[in-house]
Amino acid sequence: MRASRGMGDMKASKVPGKAMAKGGKANWIKGAIKKPGALRASLGAKKGEPIPAGKLAKAAKAPGKLGQRARFAQVLKGFKKGK
């Protein structure tokens, strides 16, 4: 791909969408979760049990990292198969 305005050739890794088009792995979620279990620990939910939806919704309104993690968990919840 040729970039505009004199930027020269762009590497395939820098071109948006190229990794998926060339058969790149679609496992971006694994890399997006930096600290597994941090949301569960901050909410005080027991390991092995699902986080209640009401508790997750309340945490999603919180500012900072807690809110970010809760909102991301809500997004990932929609990706579950069979739901």
BABAKE-108093 format. One line per 4 residues: for each residue x, y, z of N, C-alpha, C, O. Coordinates in steps of 0.1 Angstrom, whole numbers, always signed. Example, Ala and Ser with C-alpha at 12.3 -4.5 7.8 and 13.67 -1.06 7.14 Angstrom:
BEGIN
+132:-57:+78:+123:-45:+78:+132:-33:+78:+142:-33:+85 | +128:-22:+71:+137:-11:+71:+129:+0:+79:+134:+11:+80
//
This chain:
BEGIN
+8:-12:+0:+0:+0:+0:+9:+12:+0:+19:+13:+7 | +5:+22:-7:+13:+34:-8:+6:+45:+0:-6:+48:-3 | +13:+51:+9:+7:+62:+17:+7:+75:+10:+15:+77:+0 | -2:+84:+14:-2:+97:+7:+7:+107:+14:+11:+105:+25
+9:+118:+7:+17:+129:+12:+31:+126:+16:+36:+131:+26 | +38:+118:+8:+52:+116:+10:+56:+108:+22:+68:+110:+26 | +48:+100:+27:+52:+92:+38:+59:+79:+34:+65:+73:+43 | +59:+76:+22:+67:+64:+17:+58:+52:+19:+46:+52:+22
+65:+40:+17:+57:+28:+18:+55:+25:+33:+63:+28:+42 | +43:+19:+36:+40:+15:+49:+41:+0:+51:+38:-7:+41 | +46:-4:+62:+47:-19:+65:+33:-24:+66:+24:-17:+70 | +31:-37:+63:+18:-43:+63:+13:-43:+78:+1:-43:+80
+22:-44:+88:+17:-44:+101:+12:-31:+106:+4:-30:+116 | +15:-20:+99:+10:-7:+103:-3:-3:+95:-9:+7:+99 | -7:-10:+85:-19:-7:+78:-31:-13:+85:-31:-25:+87 | -41:-5:+88:-52:-10:+95:-60:-21:+88:-62:-19:+76
-64:-31:+94:-71:-42:+88:-64:-52:+80:-69:-62:+76 | -51:-50:+78:-43:-59:+70:-40:-72:+78:-40:-83:+71 | -39:-72:+91:-36:-84:+98:-47:-94:+97:-45:-106:+96 | -59:-89:+98:-71:-98:+97:-73:-103:+83:-77:-114:+81
-70:-94:+73:-72:-98:+59:-62:-109:+55:-65:-117:+46 | -50:-109:+60:-40:-118:+56:-40:-131:+65:-30:-138:+65 | -50:-133:+72:-52:-145:+80:-46:-143:+94:-42:-153:+100 | -44:-131:+99:-39:-129:+112:-49:-134:+123:-61:-136:+120
-44:-137:+134:-52:-143:+145:-62:-132:+150:-58:-121:+152 | -74:-137:+152:-84:-128:+157:-85:-128:+172:-96:-127:+178 | -74:-131:+179:-74:-133:+193:-70:-120:+200:-61:-120:+209 | -76:-109:+196:-72:-96:+202:-76:-94:+216:-71:-86:+224
-86:-102:+220:-92:-100:+234:-82:-105:+244:-81:-98:+255 | -75:-115:+241:-65:-120:+251:-54:-110:+254:-50:-108:+265 | -50:-102:+244:-40:-92:+246:-46:-79:+252:-39:-71:+258 | -59:-77:+251:-66:-65:+256:-68:-66:+271:-69:-56:+278
-68:-78:+276:-70:-80:+291:-56:-80:+297:-49:-90:+297 | -52:-69:+303:-39:-67:+309:-37:-73:+323:-27:-79:+326 | -48:-72:+331:-47:-77:+345:-60:-86:+347:-70:-81:+352 | -59:-99:+344:-70:-107:+346:-74:-108:+361:-65:-110:+369
-86:-107:+364:-91:-109:+378:-91:-96:+385:-95:-96:+397 | -86:-85:+380:-86:-72:+387:-100:-67:+390:-102:-61:+400 | -109:-68:+380:-123:-63:+382:-129:-72:+393:-136:-66:+402 | -128:-84:+393:-134:-93:+403:-128:-90:+417:-136:-90:+426
-115:-87:+417:-109:-84:+430:-114:-71:+436:-117:-70:+448 | -116:-61:+427:-120:-48:+432:-135:-48:+436:-139:-40:+444 | -143:-57:+429:-157:-58:+433:-160:-67:+444:-171:-67:+450 | -150:-75:+448:-151:-84:+459:-160:-97:+455:-166:-103:+464
-160:-100:+442:-168:-112:+438:-159:-124:+440:-147:-124:+438 | -166:-135:+443:-159:-148:+446:-154:-154:+433:-161:-153:+422 | -142:-160:+433:-137:-167:+421:-145:-179:+418:-149:-187:+426 | -148:-181:+405:-156:-192:+400:-171:-189:+399:-178:-197:+393
-175:-178:+405:-189:-174:+404:-191:-162:+394:-182:-154:+394 | -201:-161:+387:-203:-149:+378:-205:-136:+386:-211:-137:+397 | -201:-125:+381:-203:-112:+387:-218:-108:+385:-222:-109:+373 | -225:-105:+395:-239:-101:+393:-241:-90:+383:-233:-80:+384
-251:-90:+374:-253:-80:+364:-255:-66:+371:-250:-56:+365 | -262:-65:+381:-265:-53:+388:-252:-46:+394:-250:-34:+393 | -243:-55:+399:-231:-50:+405:-222:-45:+394:-215:-35:+395 | -222:-52:+382:-214:-48:+371:-219:-35:+365:-211:-27:+361
-232:-34:+364:-238:-21:+358:-235:-9:+367:-232:+2:+362 | -235:-11:+380:-232:+0:+390:-217:+4:+388:-214:+15:+389 | -208:-7:+387:-194:-4:+386:-191:+3:+372:-181:+10:+371 | -199:+0:+362:-197:+6:+349:-198:+21:+349:-193:+28:+340
-206:+26:+359:-208:+41:+360:-197:+47:+368:-197:+60:+368 | -189:+40:+374:-178:+45:+382:-167:+51:+373:-165:+46:+362 | -160:+61:+378:-149:+67:+370:-136:+59:+372:-135:+50:+381 | -127:+62:+363:-114:+55:+365:-113:+41:+360:-121:+37:+351
-103:+34:+365:-100:+20:+360:-112:+11:+363:-115:+2:+355 | -118:+12:+375:-129:+4:+378:-140:+4:+368:-145:-6:+363 | -144:+17:+364:-154:+19:+354:-150:+13:+340:-158:+7:+333 | -137:+16:+337:-132:+11:+324:-133:-5:+323:-137:-10:+313
-128:-11:+334:-128:-26:+334:-143:-31:+334:-145:-41:+327 | -152:-25:+341:-166:-29:+341:-172:-27:+327:-179:-36:+323 | -170:-16:+321:-176:-14:+308:-170:-24:+298:-177:-29:+289 | -157:-27:+299:-151:-37:+290:-157:-51:+292:-159:-58:+283
-159:-54:+305:-165:-67:+308:-179:-68:+302:-183:-79:+298 | -187:-57:+302:-200:-57:+296:-199:-59:+281:-207:-66:+275 | -189:-54:+275:-187:-56:+260:-183:-70:+258:-189:-77:+249 | -174:-76:+266:-170:-90:+264:-182:-100:+267:-182:-110:+261
-191:-96:+276:-202:-104:+279:-211:-106:+267:-217:-117:+265 | -212:-96:+258:-219:-97:+246:-213:-106:+235:-220:-110:+226 | -200:-110:+237:-193:-118:+227:-195:-133:+230:-191:-142:+222 | -201:-137:+242:-202:-151:+245:-210:-158:+235:-220:-153:+229
-206:-171:+232:-213:-179:+222:-226:-184:+228:-226:-187:+240 | -236:-186:+220:-249:-191:+225:-258:-182:+233:-268:-186:+238 | -254:-169:+234:-262:-160:+241:-268:-150:+232:-276:-141:+236
//
